[in-house]
Amino acid sequence: MKLAMKLTIDGLLRALRWQAHDLAEEAERGYRAEMRVRRAAQDQRGMATRRMGEGDDRTGR
């Protein structure tokens, strides 16, 4: 009986570890997607700022 209980508890702990691992991976994927969106927005703002700044360097205008 003790052996059966030990195997059952071992299986339960393994399943919980896998579930925790899967949850952590899912959270990391969400974090990465959020960072991609932020970088894209920063790139767009940076390009607009550079375009506006380039017009200021022309002489005679």
Secondary structure, DSSP 8 states (H G I E B T S, - for coil): -HHHHHHHHHHHHHHHHHHHHHHHHHHHHHHHHHHHHHHHHHHHHHHHHHHHHHHHT-TT-
